[in-house]
């Protein structure tokens, strides 16, 4: 079983509010929309923190190799 810290990020004040909102939306989104919300959260983390794209994607439980725009 994999462990995801994405749910914990929702409650962490060090995470940008916009990213927390995207993570919250992902947790309530139907499965076909969940990835879109997680990608939005990863992009926000990439833009607003010192994480590189692969780190941001990993934090929100997305596979490596995608982009953060």
PQR file of N, CA, C, O and H, with PARSE charges and radii, in Angstrom:
ATOM      1  N   UNK A   1       0.849  -1.166   0.000 -0.4000 1.5000
ATOM      2  CA  UNK A   1       0.000   0.000   0.000 -0.0000 2.0000
ATOM      3  C   UNK A   1       0.902   1.239   0.000  0.5500 1.7000
ATOM      4  O   UNK A   1       1.866   1.316   0.762 -0.5500 1.4000
ATOM      5  N   UNK A   2       0.585   2.179  -0.842 -0.4000 1.5000
ATOM      6  CA  UNK A   2       1.354   3.422  -0.941 -0.0000 2.0000
ATOM      7  C   UNK A   2       0.817   4.441   0.060  0.5500 1.7000
ATOM      8  O   UNK A   2      -0.375   4.481   0.365 -0.5500 1.4000
ATOM      9  H   UNK A   2      -0.198   2.116  -1.461  0.4000 1.0000
ATOM     10  N   UNK A   3       1.717   5.243   0.546 -0.4000 1.5000
ATOM     11  CA  UNK A   3       1.352   6.308   1.477 -0.0000 2.0000
ATOM     12  C   UNK A   3       1.467   7.641   0.761  0.5500 1.7000
ATOM     13  O   UNK A   3       2.505   7.941   0.172 -0.5500 1.4000
ATOM     14  H   UNK A   3       2.685   5.211   0.299  0.4000 1.0000
ATOM     15  N   UNK A   4       0.424   8.434   0.804 -0.4000 1.5000
ATOM     16  CA  UNK A   4       0.428   9.745   0.165 -0.0000 2.0000
ATOM     17  C   UNK A   4       0.348  10.823   1.237  0.5500 1.7000
ATOM     18  O   UNK A   4      -0.451  10.735   2.170 -0.5500 1.4000
ATOM     19  H   UNK A   4      -0.419   8.190   1.282  0.4000 1.0000
ATOM     20  N   UNK A   5       1.193  11.848   1.086 -0.4000 1.5000
ATOM     21  CA  UNK A   5       1.111  12.958   2.033 -0.0000 2.0000
ATOM     22  C   UNK A   5       0.231  14.084   1.496  0.5500 1.7000
ATOM     23  O   UNK A   5       0.060  15.101   2.169 -0.5500 1.4000
ATOM     24  H   UNK A   5       1.842  11.920   0.328  0.4000 1.0000
ATOM     25  N   UNK A   6      -0.324  13.925   0.309 -0.4000 1.5000
ATOM     26  CA  UNK A   6      -1.174  14.974  -0.276 -0.0000 2.0000
ATOM     27  C   UNK A   6      -2.274  15.420   0.691  0.5500 1.7000
ATOM     28  O   UNK A   6      -2.483  16.624   0.835 -0.5500 1.4000
ATOM     29  H   UNK A   6      -0.185  13.100  -0.238  0.4000 1.0000
ATOM     30  N   UNK A   7      -2.984  14.510   1.358 -0.4000 1.5000
ATOM     31  CA  UNK A   7      -4.023  14.970   2.292 -0.0000 2.0000
ATOM     32  C   UNK A   7      -3.467  15.814   3.446  0.5500 1.7000
ATOM     33  O   UNK A   7      -4.145  16.711   3.948 -0.5500 1.4000
ATOM     34  H   UNK A   7      -2.814  13.532   1.241  0.4000 1.0000
ATOM     35  N   UNK A   8      -2.244  15.523   3.858 -0.4000 1.5000
ATOM     36  CA  UNK A   8      -1.637  16.302   4.945 -0.0000 2.0000
ATOM     37  C   UNK A   8      -1.298  17.719   4.502  0.5500 1.7000
ATOM     38  O   UNK A   8      -1.333  18.648   5.308 -0.5500 1.4000
ATOM     39  H   UNK A   8      -1.693  14.795   3.451  0.4000 1.0000
ATOM     40  N   UNK A   9      -0.971  17.887   3.231 -0.4000 1.5000
ATOM     41  CA  UNK A   9      -0.613  19.208   2.716 -0.0000 2.0000
ATOM     42  C   UNK A   9      -1.774  20.196   2.794  0.5500 1.7000
ATOM     43  O   UNK A   9      -1.560  21.403   2.905 -0.5500 1.4000
ATOM     44  H   UNK A   9      -0.942  17.131   2.576  0.4000 1.0000
ATOM     45  N   UNK A  10      -2.988  19.689   2.737 -0.4000 1.5000
ATOM     46  CA  UNK A  10      -4.182  20.549   2.800 -0.0000 2.0000
ATOM     47  C   UNK A  10      -4.204  21.354   4.091  0.5500 1.7000
ATOM     48  O   UNK A  10      -4.714  22.474   4.121 -0.5500 1.4000
ATOM     49  H   UNK A  10      -3.162  18.709   2.648  0.4000 1.0000
ATOM     50  N   UNK A  11      -3.655  20.789   5.152 -0.4000 1.5000
ATOM     51  CA  UNK A  11      -3.723  21.425   6.474 -0.0000 2.0000
ATOM     52  C   UNK A  11      -2.424  22.096   6.890  0.5500 1.7000
ATOM     53  O   UNK A  11      -2.286  22.512   8.040 -0.5500 1.4000
ATOM     54  H   UNK A  11      -3.241  19.879   5.128  0.4000 1.0000
ATOM     55  N   UNK A  12      -1.472  22.208   5.973 -0.4000 1.5000
ATOM     56  CA  UNK A  12      -0.167  22.784   6.290 -0.0000 2.0000
ATOM     57  C   UNK A  12      -0.109  24.234   5.811  0.5500 1.7000
ATOM     58  O   UNK A  12      -0.189  24.501   4.611 -0.5500 1.4000
ATOM     59  H   UNK A  12      -1.585  21.870   5.039  0.4000 1.0000
ATOM     60  N   UNK A  13       0.030  25.159   6.742 -0.4000 1.5000
ATOM     61  CA  UNK A  13       0.070  26.588   6.397 -0.0000 2.0000
ATOM     62  C   UNK A  13       1.293  26.974   5.575  0.5500 1.7000
ATOM     63  O   UNK A  13       1.314  28.050   4.976 -0.5500 1.4000
ATOM     64  H   UNK A  13       0.094  24.943   7.716  0.4000 1.0000
ATOM     65  N   UNK A  14       2.307  26.125   5.534 -0.4000 1.5000
ATOM     66  CA  UNK A  14       3.491  26.408   4.716 -0.0000 2.0000
ATOM     67  C   UNK A  14       3.233  26.160   3.232  0.5500 1.7000
ATOM     68  O   UNK A  14       4.007  26.598   2.381 -0.5500 1.4000
ATOM     69  H   UNK A  14       2.291  25.252   6.021  0.4000 1.0000
ATOM     70  N   UNK A  15       2.153  25.463   2.928 -0.4000 1.5000
ATOM     71  CA  UNK A  15       1.767  25.188   1.543 -0.0000 2.0000
ATOM     72  C   UNK A  15       0.928  26.369   1.053  0.5500 1.7000
ATOM     73  O   UNK A  15       0.007  26.799   1.747 -0.5500 1.4000
ATOM     74  H   UNK A  15       1.524  25.107   3.619  0.4000 1.0000
ATOM     75  N   UNK A  16       1.236  26.896  -0.134 -0.4000 1.5000
ATOM     76  CA  UNK A  16       0.453  28.033  -0.640 -0.0000 2.0000
ATOM     77  C   UNK A  16      -1.054  27.718  -0.651  0.5500 1.7000
ATOM     78  O   UNK A  16      -1.465  26.609  -0.994 -0.5500 1.4000
ATOM     79  H   UNK A  16       1.984  26.546  -0.698  0.4000 1.0000
ATOM     80  N   UNK A  17      -1.848  28.695  -0.276 -0.4000 1.5000
ATOM     81  CA  UNK A  17      -3.294  28.520  -0.177 -0.0000 2.0000
ATOM     82  C   UNK A  17      -3.895  28.000  -1.482  0.5500 1.7000
ATOM     83  O   UNK A  17      -4.761  27.125  -1.459 -0.5500 1.4000
ATOM     84  H   UNK A  17      -1.514  29.595   0.002  0.4000 1.0000
ATOM     85  N   UNK A  18      -3.452  28.523  -2.597 -0.4000 1.5000
ATOM     86  CA  UNK A  18      -3.988  28.092  -3.889 -0.0000 2.0000
ATOM     87  C   UNK A  18      -3.716  26.598  -4.116  0.5500 1.7000
ATOM     88  O   UNK A  18      -4.565  25.892  -4.661 -0.5500 1.4000
ATOM     89  H   UNK A  18      -2.749  29.234  -2.616  0.4000 1.0000
ATOM     90  N   UNK A  19      -2.559  26.122  -3.708 -0.4000 1.5000
ATOM     91  CA  UNK A  19      -2.232  24.694  -3.837 -0.0000 2.0000
ATOM     92  C   UNK A  19      -3.100  23.867  -2.892  0.5500 1.7000
ATOM     93  O   UNK A  19      -3.578  22.795  -3.264 -0.5500 1.4000
ATOM     94  H   UNK A  19      -1.869  26.695  -3.265  0.4000 1.0000
ATOM     95  N   UNK A  20      -3.305  24.361  -1.675 -0.4000 1.5000
ATOM     96  CA  UNK A  20      -4.178  23.645  -0.732 -0.0000 2.0000
ATOM     97  C   UNK A  20      -5.587  23.547  -1.266  0.5500 1.7000
ATOM     98  O   UNK A  20      -6.243  22.516  -1.117 -0.5500 1.4000
ATOM     99  H   UNK A  20      -2.917  25.232  -1.373  0.4000 1.0000
ATOM    100  N   UNK A  21      -6.063  24.625  -1.895 -0.4000 1.5000
ATOM    101  CA  UNK A  21      -7.408  24.598  -2.474 -0.0000 2.0000
ATOM    102  C   UNK A  21      -7.506  23.586  -3.611  0.5500 1.7000
ATOM    103  O   UNK A  21      -8.509  22.883  -3.726 -0.5500 1.4000
ATOM    104  H   UNK A  21      -5.531  25.462  -2.016  0.4000 1.0000
ATOM    105  N   UNK A  22      -6.473  23.504  -4.452 -0.4000 1.5000
ATOM    106  CA  UNK A  22      -6.468  22.524  -5.535 -0.0000 2.0000
ATOM    107  C   UNK A  22      -6.437  21.099  -4.973  0.5500 1.7000
ATOM    108  O   UNK A  22      -7.116  20.216  -5.498 -0.5500 1.4000
ATOM    109  H   UNK A  22      -5.657  24.075  -4.358  0.4000 1.0000
ATOM    110  N   UNK A  23      -5.666  20.870  -3.925 -0.4000 1.5000
ATOM    111  CA  UNK A  23      -5.630  19.551  -3.298 -0.0000 2.0000
ATOM    112  C   UNK A  23      -6.971  19.196  -2.678  0.5500 1.7000
ATOM    113  O   UNK A  23      -7.420  18.053  -2.763 -0.5500 1.4000
ATOM    114  H   UNK A  23      -5.115  21.588  -3.499  0.4000 1.0000
ATOM    115  N   UNK A  24      -7.604  20.174  -2.058 -0.4000 1.5000
ATOM    116  CA  UNK A  24      -8.925  19.957  -1.473 -0.0000 2.0000
ATOM    117  C   UNK A  24      -9.928  19.604  -2.570  0.5500 1.7000
ATOM    118  O   UNK A  24     -10.745  18.698  -2.408 -0.5500 1.4000
ATOM    119  H   UNK A  24      -7.240  21.102  -1.988  0.4000 1.0000
ATOM    120  N   UNK A  25      -9.858  20.335  -3.693 -0.4000 1.5000
ATOM    121  CA  UNK A  25     -10.756  20.058  -4.818 -0.0000 2.0000
ATOM    122  C   UNK A  25     -10.510  18.653  -5.356  0.5500 1.7000
ATOM    123  O   UNK A  25     -11.458  17.952  -5.711 -0.5500 1.4000
ATOM    124  H   UNK A  25      -9.194  21.071  -3.824  0.4000 1.0000
ATOM    125  N   UNK A  26      -9.247  18.234  -5.421 -0.4000 1.5000
ATOM    126  CA  UNK A  26      -8.924  16.891  -5.913 -0.0000 2.0000
ATOM    127  C   UNK A  26      -9.513  15.815  -5.017  0.5500 1.7000
ATOM    128  O   UNK A  26      -9.949  14.768  -5.497 -0.5500 1.4000
ATOM    129  H   UNK A  26      -8.477  18.803  -5.133  0.4000 1.0000
ATOM    130  N   UNK A  27      -9.527  16.074  -3.721 -0.4000 1.5000
ATOM    131  CA  UNK A  27     -10.034  15.062  -2.799 -0.0000 2.0000
ATOM    132  C   UNK A  27     -11.539  14.857  -2.943  0.5500 1.7000
ATOM    133  O   UNK A  27     -12.052  13.798  -2.582 -0.5500 1.4000
ATOM    134  H   UNK A  27      -9.174  16.924  -3.331  0.4000 1.0000
ATOM    135  N   UNK A  28     -12.251  15.852  -3.465 -0.4000 1.5000
ATOM    136  CA  UNK A  28     -13.696  15.741  -3.655 -0.0000 2.0000
ATOM    137  C   UNK A  28     -14.094  15.521  -5.110  0.5500 1.7000
ATOM    138  O   UNK A  28     -15.264  15.277  -5.406 -0.5500 1.4000
ATOM    139  H   UNK A  28     -11.834  16.712  -3.758  0.4000 1.0000
ATOM    140  N   UNK A  29     -13.132  15.605  -6.011 -0.4000 1.5000
ATOM    141  CA  UNK A  29     -13.418  15.506  -7.447 -0.0000 2.0000
ATOM    142  C   UNK A  29     -13.717  14.060  -7.845  0.5500 1.7000
ATOM    143  O   UNK A  29     -13.195  13.118  -7.248 -0.5500 1.4000
ATOM    144  H   UNK A  29     -12.181  15.802  -5.771  0.4000 1.0000
ATOM    145  N   UNK A  30     -14.568  13.900  -8.866 -0.4000 1.5000
ATOM    146  CA  UNK A  30     -14.751  12.555  -9.403 -0.0000 2.0000
ATOM    147  C   UNK A  30     -13.429  12.069  -9.994  0.5500 1.7000
ATOM    148  O   UNK A  30     -12.593  12.885 -10.383 -0.5500 1.4000
ATOM    149  H   UNK A  30     -14.992  14.664  -9.351  0.4000 1.0000
ATOM    150  N   UNK A  31     -13.231  10.764 -10.067 -0.4000 1.5000
ATOM    151  CA  UNK A  31     -11.946  10.217 -10.527 -0.0000 2.0000
ATOM    152  C   UNK A  31     -11.444  10.801 -11.844  0.5500 1.7000
ATOM    153  O   UNK A  31     -10.238  10.983 -12.008 -0.5500 1.4000
ATOM    154  H   UNK A  31     -13.910  10.101  -9.751  0.4000 1.0000
ATOM    155  N   UNK A  32     -12.317  11.093 -12.765 -0.4000 1.5000
ATOM    156  CA  UNK A  32     -11.880  11.604 -14.070 -0.0000 2.0000
ATOM    157  C   UNK A  32     -11.356  13.039 -14.008  0.5500 1.7000
ATOM    158  O   UNK A  32     -10.743  13.507 -14.967 -0.5500 1.4000
ATOM    159  H   UNK A  32     -13.298  10.946 -12.632  0.4000 1.0000
ATOM    160  N   UNK A  33     -11.582  13.738 -12.907 -0.4000 1.5000
ATOM    161  CA  UNK A  33     -11.103  15.121 -12.756 -0.0000 2.0000
ATOM    162  C   UNK A  33      -9.996  15.254 -11.716  0.5500 1.7000
ATOM    163  O   UNK A  33      -9.392  16.318 -11.580 -0.5500 1.4000
ATOM    164  H   UNK A  33     -12.079  13.358 -12.128  0.4000 1.0000
ATOM    165  N   UNK A  34      -9.734  14.194 -10.996 -0.4000 1.5000
ATOM    166  CA  UNK A  34      -8.761  14.243  -9.901 -0.0000 2.0000
ATOM    167  C   UNK A  34      -7.359  14.605 -10.401  0.5500 1.7000
ATOM    168  O   UNK A  34      -6.691  15.445  -9.799 -0.5500 1.4000
ATOM    169  H   UNK A  34     -10.225  13.330 -11.106  0.4000 1.0000
ATOM    170  N   UNK A  35      -6.911  13.990 -11.480 -0.4000 1.5000
ATOM    171  CA  UNK A  35      -5.566  14.256 -11.987 -0.0000 2.0000
ATOM    172  C   UNK A  35      -5.394  15.711 -12.370  0.5500 1.7000
ATOM    173  O   UNK A  35      -4.339  16.296 -12.120 -0.5500 1.4000
ATOM    174  H   UNK A  35      -7.454  13.307 -11.970  0.4000 1.0000
ATOM    175  N   UNK A  36      -6.411  16.306 -12.972 -0.4000 1.5000
ATOM    176  CA  UNK A  36      -6.345  17.717 -13.351 -0.0000 2.0000
ATOM    177  C   UNK A  36      -6.115  18.605 -12.133  0.5500 1.7000
ATOM    178  O   UNK A  36      -5.302  19.528 -12.187 -0.5500 1.4000
ATOM    179  H   UNK A  36      -7.267  15.831 -13.175  0.4000 1.0000
ATOM    180  N   UNK A  37      -6.808  18.341 -11.058 -0.4000 1.5000
ATOM    181  CA  UNK A  37      -6.649  19.132  -9.835 -0.0000 2.0000
ATOM    182  C   UNK A  37      -5.271  18.897  -9.207  0.5500 1.7000
ATOM    183  O   UNK A  37      -4.646  19.837  -8.715 -0.5500 1.4000
ATOM    184  H   UNK A  37      -7.468  17.591 -11.014  0.4000 1.0000
ATOM    185  N   UNK A  38      -4.800  17.657  -9.221 -0.4000 1.5000
ATOM    186  CA  UNK A  38      -3.479  17.366  -8.677 -0.0000 2.0000
ATOM    187  C   UNK A  38      -2.384  18.031  -9.501  0.5500 1.7000
ATOM    188  O   UNK A  38      -1.399  18.520  -8.948 -0.5500 1.4000
ATOM    189  H   UNK A  38      -5.307  16.894  -9.620  0.4000 1.0000
ATOM    190  N   UNK A  39      -2.552  18.051 -10.813 -0.4000 1.5000
ATOM    191  CA  UNK A  39      -1.579  18.736 -11.673 -0.0000 2.0000
ATOM    192  C   UNK A  39      -1.572  20.239 -11.394  0.5500 1.7000
ATOM    193  O   UNK A  39      -0.517  20.874 -11.421 -0.5500 1.4000
ATOM    194  H   UNK A  39      -3.353  17.654 -11.261  0.4000 1.0000
ATOM    195  N   UNK A  40      -2.739  20.799 -11.128 -0.4000 1.5000
ATOM    196  CA  UNK A  40      -2.805  22.221 -10.778 -0.0000 2.0000
ATOM    197  C   UNK A  40      -2.050  22.472  -9.477  0.5500 1.7000
ATOM    198  O   UNK A  40      -1.300  23.443  -9.374 -0.5500 1.4000
ATOM    199  H   UNK A  40      -3.596  20.283 -11.105  0.4000 1.0000
ATOM    200  N   UNK A  41      -2.243  21.610  -8.490 -0.4000 1.5000
ATOM    201  CA  UNK A  41      -1.539  21.763  -7.210 -0.0000 2.0000
ATOM    202  C   UNK A  41      -0.031  21.651  -7.403  0.5500 1.7000
ATOM    203  O   UNK A  41       0.726  22.432  -6.827 -0.5500 1.4000
ATOM    204  H   UNK A  41      -2.852  20.822  -8.574  0.4000 1.0000
ATOM    205  N   UNK A  42       0.408  20.694  -8.202 -0.4000 1.5000
ATOM    206  CA  UNK A  42       1.842  20.531  -8.461 -0.0000 2.0000
ATOM    207  C   UNK A  42       2.418  21.764  -9.149  0.5500 1.7000
ATOM    208  O   UNK A  42       3.513  22.210  -8.808 -0.5500 1.4000
ATOM    209  H   UNK A  42      -0.207  20.060  -8.670  0.4000 1.0000
ATOM    210  N   UNK A  43       1.695  22.311 -10.104 -0.4000 1.5000
ATOM    211  CA  UNK A  43       2.162  23.510 -10.807 -0.0000 2.0000
ATOM    212  C   UNK A  43       2.299  24.692  -9.860  0.5500 1.7000
ATOM    213  O   UNK A  43       3.256  25.460  -9.954 -0.5500 1.4000
ATOM    214  H   UNK A  43       0.805  21.949 -10.381  0.4000 1.0000
ATOM    215  N   UNK A  44       1.356  24.835  -8.959 -0.4000 1.5000
ATOM    216  CA  UNK A  44       1.410  25.932  -7.986 -0.0000 2.0000
ATOM    217  C   UNK A  44       2.609  25.744  -7.055  0.5500 1.7000
ATOM    218  O   UNK A  44       3.341  26.695  -6.780 -0.5500 1.4000
ATOM    219  H   UNK A  44       0.579  24.211  -8.883  0.4000 1.0000
ATOM    220  N   UNK A  45       2.804  24.528  -6.577 -0.4000 1.5000
ATOM    221  CA  UNK A  45       3.954  24.259  -5.708 -0.0000 2.0000
ATOM    222  C   UNK A  45       5.263  24.535  -6.438  0.5500 1.7000
ATOM    223  O   UNK A  45       6.200  25.080  -5.854 -0.5500 1.4000
ATOM    224  H   UNK A  45       2.209  23.756  -6.800  0.4000 1.0000
ATOM    225  N   UNK A  46       5.328  24.168  -7.686 -0.4000 1.5000
ATOM    226  CA  UNK A  46       6.530  24.405  -8.494 -0.0000 2.0000
ATOM    227  C   UNK A  46       6.793  25.902  -8.657  0.5500 1.7000
ATOM    228  O   UNK A  46       7.930  26.353  -8.519 -0.5500 1.4000
ATOM    229  H   UNK A  46       4.567  23.726  -8.161  0.4000 1.0000
ATOM    230  N   UNK A  47       5.749  26.667  -8.950 -0.4000 1.5000
ATOM    231  CA  UNK A  47       5.891  28.116  -9.164 -0.0000 2.0000
ATOM    232  C   UNK A  47       6.194  28.881  -7.883  0.5500 1.7000
ATOM    233  O   UNK A  47       6.984  29.825  -7.897 -0.5500 1.4000
ATOM    234  H   UNK A  47       4.825  26.301  -9.062  0.4000 1.0000
ATOM    235  N   UNK A  48       5.578  28.486  -6.787 -0.4000 1.5000
ATOM    236  CA  UNK A  48       5.607  29.310  -5.583 -0.0000 2.0000
ATOM    237  C   UNK A  48       6.549  28.803  -4.487  0.5500 1.7000
ATOM    238  O   UNK A  48       6.638  29.414  -3.422 -0.5500 1.4000
ATOM    239  H   UNK A  48       4.936  27.719  -6.776  0.4000 1.0000
ATOM    240  N   UNK A  49       7.241  27.709  -4.730 -0.4000 1.5000
ATOM    241  CA  UNK A  49       8.197  27.199  -3.740 -0.0000 2.0000
ATOM    242  C   UNK A  49       9.512  26.909  -4.448  0.5500 1.7000
ATOM    243  O   UNK A  49       9.644  27.137  -5.650 -0.5500 1.4000
ATOM    244  H   UNK A  49       7.169  27.212  -5.595  0.4000 1.0000
ATOM    245  N   UNK A  50      10.468  26.413  -3.703 -0.4000 1.5000
ATOM    246  CA  UNK A  50      11.758  26.082  -4.321 -0.0000 2.0000
ATOM    247  C   UNK A  50      11.838  24.615  -4.747  0.5500 1.7000
ATOM    248  O   UNK A  50      12.935  24.095  -4.948 -0.5500 1.4000
ATOM    249  H   UNK A  50      10.360  26.228  -2.727  0.4000 1.0000
ATOM    250  N   UNK A  51      10.706  23.948  -4.885 -0.4000 1.5000
ATOM    251  CA  UNK A  51      10.667  22.567  -5.353 -0.0000 2.0000
ATOM    252  C   UNK A  51      10.845  22.514  -6.866  0.5500 1.7000
ATOM    253  O   UNK A  51      10.393  23.403  -7.587 -0.5500 1.4000
ATOM    254  H   UNK A  51       9.814  24.371  -4.722  0.4000 1.0000
ATOM    255  N   UNK A  52      11.504  21.467  -7.336 -0.4000 1.5000
ATOM    256  CA  UNK A  52      11.515  21.288  -8.785 -0.0000 2.0000
ATOM    257  C   UNK A  52      10.238  20.531  -9.160  0.5500 1.7000
ATOM    258  O   UNK A  52       9.518  20.047  -8.287 -0.5500 1.4000
ATOM    259  H   UNK A  52      11.872  20.744  -6.750  0.4000 1.0000
ATOM    260  N   UNK A  53       9.968  20.433 -10.443 -0.4000 1.5000
ATOM    261  CA  UNK A  53       8.706  19.872 -10.913 -0.0000 2.0000
ATOM    262  C   UNK A  53       8.502  18.439 -10.428  0.5500 1.7000
ATOM    263  O   UNK A  53       7.414  18.091  -9.970 -0.5500 1.4000
ATOM    264  H   UNK A  53      10.553  20.826 -11.152  0.4000 1.0000
ATOM    265  N   UNK A  54       9.527  17.616 -10.525 -0.4000 1.5000
ATOM    266  CA  UNK A  54       9.369  16.216 -10.119 -0.0000 2.0000
ATOM    267  C   UNK A  54       9.069  16.097  -8.622  0.5500 1.7000
ATOM    268  O   UNK A  54       8.296  15.229  -8.215 -0.5500 1.4000
ATOM    269  H   UNK A  54      10.411  17.899 -10.897  0.4000 1.0000
ATOM    270  N   UNK A  55       9.668  16.955  -7.806 -0.4000 1.5000
ATOM    271  CA  UNK A  55       9.380  16.948  -6.366 -0.0000 2.0000
ATOM    272  C   UNK A  55       7.943  17.377  -6.093  0.5500 1.7000
ATOM    273  O   UNK A  55       7.256  16.769  -5.273 -0.5500 1.4000
ATOM    274  H   UNK A  55      10.296  17.660  -8.136  0.4000 1.0000
ATOM    275  N   UNK A  56       7.494  18.413  -6.774 -0.4000 1.5000
ATOM    276  CA  UNK A  56       6.122  18.891  -6.588 -0.0000 2.0000
ATOM    277  C   UNK A  56       5.122  17.810  -6.990  0.5500 1.7000
ATOM    278  O   UNK A  56       4.136  17.582  -6.288 -0.5500 1.4000
ATOM    279  H   UNK A  56       8.052  18.906  -7.440  0.4000 1.0000
ATOM    280  N   UNK A  57       5.374  17.148  -8.116 -0.4000 1.5000
ATOM    281  CA  UNK A  57       4.479  16.073  -8.574 -0.0000 2.0000
ATOM    282  C   UNK A  57       4.464  14.915  -7.576  0.5500 1.7000
ATOM    283  O   UNK A  57       3.409  14.348  -7.293 -0.5500 1.4000
ATOM    284  H   UNK A  57       6.174  17.333  -8.685  0.4000 1.0000
ATOM    285  N   UNK A  58       5.630  14.571  -7.049 -0.4000 1.5000
ATOM    286  CA  UNK A  58       5.704  13.481  -6.085 -0.0000 2.0000
ATOM    287  C   UNK A  58       4.915  13.812  -4.817  0.5500 1.7000
ATOM    288  O   UNK A  58       4.229  12.946  -4.274 -0.5500 1.4000
ATOM    289  H   UNK A  58       6.487  15.032  -7.279  0.4000 1.0000
ATOM    290  N   UNK A  59       5.006  15.046  -4.348 -0.4000 1.5000
ATOM    291  CA  UNK A  59       4.294  15.443  -3.133 -0.0000 2.0000
ATOM    292  C   UNK A  59       2.783  15.302  -3.261  0.5500 1.7000
ATOM    293  O   UNK A  59       2.104  14.983  -2.286 -0.5500 1.4000
ATOM    294  H   UNK A  59       5.563  15.749  -4.789  0.4000 1.0000
ATOM    295  N   UNK A  60       2.260  15.536  -4.450 -0.4000 1.5000
ATOM    296  CA  UNK A  60       0.811  15.448  -4.626 -0.0000 2.0000
ATOM    297  C   UNK A  60       0.386  14.091  -5.186  0.5500 1.7000
ATOM    298  O   UNK A  60      -0.757  13.911  -5.606 -0.5500 1.4000
ATOM    299  H   UNK A  60       2.812  15.795  -5.242  0.4000 1.0000
ATOM    300  N   UNK A  61       1.332  13.131  -5.185 -0.4000 1.5000
ATOM    301  CA  UNK A  61       1.049  11.756  -5.568 -0.0000 2.0000
ATOM    302  C   UNK A  61       0.775  11.589  -7.066  0.5500 1.7000
ATOM    303  O   UNK A  61      -0.089  10.807  -7.465 -0.5500 1.4000
ATOM    304  H   UNK A  61       2.260  13.277  -4.843  0.4000 1.0000
ATOM    305  N   UNK A  62       1.519  12.330  -7.886 -0.4000 1.5000
ATOM    306  CA  UNK A  62       1.464  12.160  -9.335 -0.0000 2.0000
ATOM    307  C   UNK A  62       2.723  11.434  -9.790  0.5500 1.7000
ATOM    308  O   UNK A  62       3.768  11.546  -9.149 -0.5500 1.4000
ATOM    309  H   UNK A  62       2.221  12.965  -7.562  0.4000 1.0000
ATOM    310  N   UNK A  63       2.633  10.695 -10.882 -0.4000 1.5000
ATOM    311  CA  UNK A  63       3.819   9.997 -11.373 -0.0000 2.0000
ATOM    312  C   UNK A  63       4.845  10.976 -11.930  0.5500 1.7000
ATOM    313  O   UNK A  63       4.481  12.072 -12.356 -0.5500 1.4000
ATOM    314  H   UNK A  63       1.784  10.603 -11.402  0.4000 1.0000
ATOM    315  N   UNK A  64       6.112  10.602 -11.935 -0.4000 1.5000
ATOM    316  CA  UNK A  64       7.149  11.473 -12.495 -0.0000 2.0000
ATOM    317  C   UNK A  64       6.986  11.567 -14.015  0.5500 1.7000
ATOM    318  O   UNK A  64       6.288  10.766 -14.637 -0.5500 1.4000
ATOM    319  H   UNK A  64       6.408   9.712 -11.589  0.4000 1.0000
ATOM    320  N   UNK A  65       7.641  12.551 -14.578 -0.4000 1.5000
ATOM    321  CA  UNK A  65       7.662  12.660 -16.024 -0.0000 2.0000
ATOM    322  C   UNK A  65       6.684  13.645 -16.611  0.5500 1.7000
ATOM    323  O   UNK A  65       6.753  13.941 -17.804 -0.5500 1.4000
ATOM    324  H   UNK A  65       8.208  13.201 -14.073  0.4000 1.0000
ATOM    325  N   UNK A  66       5.791  14.153 -15.822 -0.4000 1.5000
ATOM    326  CA  UNK A  66       4.863  15.159 -16.318 -0.0000 2.0000
ATOM    327  C   UNK A  66       5.492  16.541 -16.273  0.5500 1.7000
ATOM    328  O   UNK A  66       6.655  16.702 -15.901 -0.5500 1.4000
ATOM    329  H   UNK A  66       5.735  13.912 -14.853  0.4000 1.0000
ATOM    330  N   UNK A  67       4.720  17.513 -16.649 -0.4000 1.5000
ATOM    331  CA  UNK A  67       5.219  18.888 -16.642 -0.0000 2.0000
ATOM    332  C   UNK A  67       4.527  19.700 -15.564  0.5500 1.7000
ATOM    333  O   UNK A  67       3.464  19.330 -15.066 -0.5500 1.4000
ATOM    334  H   UNK A  67       3.776  17.383 -16.952  0.4000 1.0000
ATOM    335  N   UNK A  68       5.140  20.798 -15.221 -0.4000 1.5000
ATOM    336  CA  UNK A  68       4.578  21.773 -14.288 -0.0000 2.0000
ATOM    337  C   UNK A  68       4.606  23.106 -15.015  0.5500 1.7000
ATOM    338  O   UNK A  68       5.662  23.724 -15.151 -0.5500 1.4000
ATOM    339  H   UNK A  68       6.004  21.099 -15.626  0.4000 1.0000
ATOM    340  N   UNK A  69       3.462  23.545 -15.476 -0.4000 1.5000
ATOM    341  CA  UNK A  69       3.441  24.800 -16.209 -0.0000 2.0000
ATOM    342  C   UNK A  69       2.811  25.916 -15.408  0.5500 1.7000
ATOM    343  O   UNK A  69       2.717  27.045 -15.890 -0.5500 1.4000
ATOM    344  H   UNK A  69       2.603  23.044 -15.366  0.4000 1.0000
TER
END
